[in-house]
Amino acid sequence: MDVLSMRWSDLLVASWPVDPATVADRLPDALTVDTFEGDAYLSVVPFVMADVRPRGLPAAVGRTFGELNLRTYVTGGDRPGIYFFNLDATDPLGVRIARALFRLPYYDADMRVERGPDGVSFESERTHDGAPPLAFDATYRGDGDLARAEPGSLTAFLLERYRFFVAGRGDTVYRGEVDHAPWELADATVDVRENDLFAANGFDHPGGDPHLAYSPGVDVTAALPRRL
């Protein structure tokens, strides 16, 4: 049963192809790397979590904050999903609720998110005690018309996922479900001035240019994770 409502706004998904072995060694045994034409992917995703609240309450009572994550793509129980290496956020209460209820690897951070003529300016500096330092600074915007991802495309592989997996204690893995309309997406332009997400999670920065996609946002509901 869905317990939270929210809106994911001003979302950029910047995705680099990597050797599947790069991420396979970092996954719980119950999960398998999902690939597109032989490549695994690591994605840097800055966006705004807007109007986060218990389902059924009005948006006006919700909490809004910036979020920044590094994720990869997996299957668990033969079902595709997302596996998060980190989720940094500006809301201390939200970080603690997400850690407790959703078992997600959230970390405290100071962020500045501004919309201007050049696009969305997104700066983040991790402040979480005992966690590796992580800074990010970029400006991004959508280019062109919005459209849904073509079935079978790389964009659909990266975006059209409605499930996430998180590692619990020992070998336990939890599955969480989200629900939203299909993404309305545009190509994107991004100027990255600083990006510590790979280093903070123990990865070398992938080479080459990323696949870029931007969305102005989507309304989302989320359920509590269940044991896989």
C-alpha positions as CSV (number, residue, x, y, z in Angstrom):
1,M,0.0,0.0,0.0
2,D,1.3,3.4,-0.9
3,V,2.1,5.6,2.1
4,L,3.8,8.7,0.7
5,S,2.9,11.2,-2.0
6,M,5.4,13.7,-3.5
7,R,6.6,15.3,-6.7
8,W,10.0,14.8,-8.3
9,S,10.9,18.1,-10.0
10,D,13.6,19.4,-12.3
11,L,15.2,16.0,-12.6
12,L,18.5,15.3,-14.6
13,V,19.6,11.8,-15.2
14,A,23.3,11.7,-16.4
15,S,24.2,8.1,-17.2
16,W,27.6,6.6,-18.0
17,P,28.1,3.1,-19.4
18,V,30.5,0.9,-17.4
19,D,31.6,-2.7,-17.4
20,P,29.0,-4.9,-15.6
21,A,31.7,-6.2,-13.3
22,T,32.3,-2.7,-12.0
23,V,28.9,-2.7,-10.2
24,A,28.4,-6.5,-9.8
25,D,31.0,-6.6,-7.1
26,R,29.0,-4.0,-5.1
27,L,25.6,-5.6,-5.2
28,P,23.9,-7.9,-2.6
29,D,23.9,-11.5,-3.7
30,A,20.1,-11.4,-4.4
31,L,20.5,-8.8,-7.1
32,T,21.9,-9.0,-10.6
33,V,23.3,-6.3,-12.8
34,D,20.9,-5.2,-15.5
35,T,22.5,-4.2,-18.8
36,F,21.6,-2.5,-22.0
37,E,23.4,-3.8,-25.1
38,G,26.0,-5.3,-22.8
39,D,26.7,-2.2,-20.7
40,A,25.8,-1.5,-17.1
41,Y,25.1,2.1,-16.2
42,L,25.9,4.5,-13.3
43,S,23.7,7.5,-13.1
44,V,24.1,10.8,-11.3
45,V,20.6,12.2,-10.5
46,P,20.0,15.7,-9.0
47,F,16.4,16.9,-8.5
48,V,13.9,18.4,-6.1
49,M,11.7,16.3,-3.8
50,A,8.7,18.5,-3.6
51,D,5.6,18.3,-1.2
52,V,6.7,15.0,0.4
53,R,3.9,14.0,2.8
54,P,1.8,11.1,4.0
55,R,-0.6,10.0,1.2
56,G,-4.0,11.6,1.5
57,L,-2.7,14.9,3.0
58,P,-2.7,18.1,0.9
59,A,0.5,19.2,-0.8
60,A,0.6,22.3,1.3
61,V,1.7,20.3,4.4
62,G,4.5,18.5,2.5
63,R,8.3,19.1,2.8
64,T,10.4,20.2,-0.2
65,F,14.2,19.7,-0.4
66,G,17.0,18.9,-2.9
67,E,18.2,15.4,-3.5
68,L,21.3,14.0,-5.3
69,N,21.9,10.3,-5.9
70,L,24.2,7.8,-7.6
71,R,22.3,4.7,-8.8
72,T,22.7,1.7,-11.0
73,Y,20.2,-0.7,-12.6
74,V,19.5,-4.2,-11.4
75,T,17.0,-7.1,-11.4
76,G,15.8,-8.8,-8.3
77,G,13.5,-11.8,-8.4
78,D,13.5,-11.3,-12.2
79,R,12.0,-7.8,-11.8
80,P,13.9,-4.7,-13.0
81,G,14.7,-1.9,-10.6
82,I,17.1,0.7,-9.3
83,Y,19.9,0.2,-6.7
84,F,21.1,3.3,-4.9
85,F,24.7,3.8,-3.7
86,N,23.8,7.1,-2.0
87,L,21.0,9.7,-1.7
88,D,22.1,13.1,-0.3
89,A,19.4,15.5,0.8
90,T,18.9,18.8,2.6
91,D,16.1,17.7,4.9
92,P,17.4,16.3,8.2
93,L,14.0,14.9,9.2
94,G,13.5,13.4,5.8
95,V,17.0,11.8,5.9
96,R,16.2,10.1,9.2
97,I,12.7,9.0,8.2
98,A,14.0,7.5,4.9
99,R,16.8,5.7,6.7
100,A,14.3,4.3,9.3
101,L,11.3,3.5,7.1
102,F,12.7,2.9,3.7
103,R,16.2,1.7,4.7
104,L,17.7,3.9,2.0
105,P,21.3,5.2,2.2
106,Y,20.4,8.8,2.8
107,Y,23.0,11.4,3.9
108,D,22.7,15.0,5.2
109,A,23.9,17.7,2.8
110,D,23.7,21.5,2.3
111,M,22.3,22.3,-1.1
112,R,21.4,25.3,-3.2
113,V,18.9,24.8,-6.0
114,E,18.0,27.8,-8.2
115,R,16.1,28.1,-11.5
116,G,17.5,30.8,-13.8
117,P,17.8,31.7,-17.4
118,D,20.6,29.2,-17.9
119,G,18.6,26.4,-16.3
120,V,18.7,24.7,-12.9
121,S,21.8,25.5,-10.8
122,F,22.4,22.7,-8.3
123,E,25.1,22.8,-5.6
124,S,25.5,20.2,-2.9
125,E,28.0,19.7,0.0
126,R,27.7,16.6,2.2
127,T,27.6,17.3,6.0
128,H,26.7,13.8,7.3
129,D,28.9,12.8,10.3
130,G,31.3,10.0,9.5
131,A,30.5,9.8,5.8
132,P,33.0,10.3,2.9
133,P,33.0,13.9,1.6
134,L,30.9,14.6,-1.5
135,A,30.5,17.8,-3.4
136,F,28.5,18.5,-6.6
137,D,28.1,21.6,-8.6
138,A,26.3,21.8,-12.0
139,T,23.9,23.7,-14.1
140,Y,21.5,21.8,-16.4
141,R,18.4,22.4,-18.5
142,G,16.1,20.5,-20.9
143,D,16.5,21.1,-24.6
144,G,13.7,20.5,-27.1
145,D,10.2,19.1,-26.8
146,L,9.0,16.8,-24.1
147,A,8.1,13.2,-25.1
148,R,7.8,9.8,-23.6
149,A,10.7,7.4,-23.9
150,E,10.5,5.0,-26.9
151,P,10.0,1.4,-25.7
152,G,13.2,-0.5,-26.0
153,S,15.4,2.6,-26.0
154,L,18.3,3.4,-23.6
155,T,16.2,6.2,-22.2
156,A,13.4,3.8,-21.3
157,F,15.8,1.4,-19.8
158,L,17.2,4.1,-17.5
159,L,14.0,5.9,-16.6
160,E,11.0,3.6,-16.8
161,R,11.6,1.7,-13.6
162,Y,9.1,1.6,-10.7
163,R,11.0,-0.3,-8.1
164,F,14.1,0.1,-6.0
165,F,16.1,-2.3,-4.0
166,V,18.1,-1.7,-0.8
167,A,20.4,-3.8,1.2
168,G,19.5,-4.7,4.8
169,R,21.5,-6.4,7.5
170,G,23.4,-9.5,6.5
171,D,22.1,-10.8,3.1
172,T,18.7,-9.3,3.5
173,V,17.4,-7.2,0.5
174,Y,14.3,-5.1,0.5
175,R,12.1,-4.1,-2.5
176,G,10.2,-0.8,-2.6
177,E,7.5,0.1,-5.2
178,V,6.7,3.6,-6.6
179,D,3.9,4.6,-8.9
180,H,3.7,7.5,-11.4
181,A,2.7,8.3,-14.9
182,P,5.3,7.6,-17.6
183,W,8.1,10.2,-17.7
184,E,7.8,13.2,-20.0
185,L,11.4,13.8,-21.0
186,A,13.7,16.0,-23.1
187,D,17.3,15.9,-24.1
188,A,19.5,17.9,-21.8
189,T,22.5,20.1,-21.6
190,V,24.7,20.1,-18.5
191,D,27.7,22.0,-17.3
192,V,29.4,20.1,-14.5
193,R,31.9,22.0,-12.4
194,E,32.4,19.5,-9.6
195,N,31.2,15.9,-9.2
196,D,32.4,13.7,-6.3
197,L,29.7,11.1,-6.5
198,F,31.9,8.4,-8.1
199,A,34.8,8.9,-5.8
200,A,32.6,9.1,-2.6
201,N,31.2,5.7,-3.6
202,G,34.5,4.0,-4.4
203,F,34.3,4.2,-8.2
204,D,36.6,5.6,-10.8
205,H,35.0,8.3,-12.9
206,P,33.7,6.7,-16.1
207,G,35.2,8.0,-19.3
208,G,33.2,9.5,-22.2
209,D,30.1,11.6,-22.4
210,P,27.0,10.6,-20.4
211,H,23.5,9.9,-21.8
212,L,21.4,12.9,-20.6
213,A,17.7,13.2,-20.0
214,Y,15.7,15.9,-18.2
215,S,12.2,16.0,-16.9
216,P,10.3,19.0,-15.4
217,G,8.7,16.5,-13.0
218,V,6.2,13.8,-12.2
219,D,3.8,13.1,-9.3
220,V,4.7,10.0,-7.3
221,T,3.4,7.7,-4.6
222,A,5.6,5.2,-2.8
223,A,5.1,2.1,-0.6
224,L,7.1,0.9,2.3
225,P,9.8,-1.6,1.3
226,R,9.2,-5.3,1.7
227,R,11.7,-8.1,2.1
228,L,12.7,-9.6,-1.2
